[in-house]
């Protein structure tokens, strides 16, 4: 035999107690709504941050590809210059070394600049 609980009427609460109870109950509902809004806002913020990060990574990859291509061009230029200088200089290795040092110095400066920009991008 199933028993059903019947709500027994309790003592009659004064009107101000009932009003305070309803006010607290409404506050609890509003707090629940606020929590839901905060959670939704956090999810939107996470998605925006993730999207921004993906865009930044893409831009950094593109820039890195461009810079690496530039460095490879410097490398090819230095090798080509060295080859032509060796043939043209005859025996003047001082000229060859000075030209190579200049080209390699420029390439090193460019590489250091690229590395510094990427480090700065990663720490910001």
Secondary structure, 3 states (H helix, E strand, C coil): CCCCCCCCCCCCCCHHHHHHHHHHHHHHHHHHHHHHHHHHHHHHHHHHHHHHHHHHHHHHHHHHHHHHHHHHHHHHHHHHHHHHHHHHHCCCHHHHHHHHHHHHHHHHHHHHHHHHHHHHHHHC
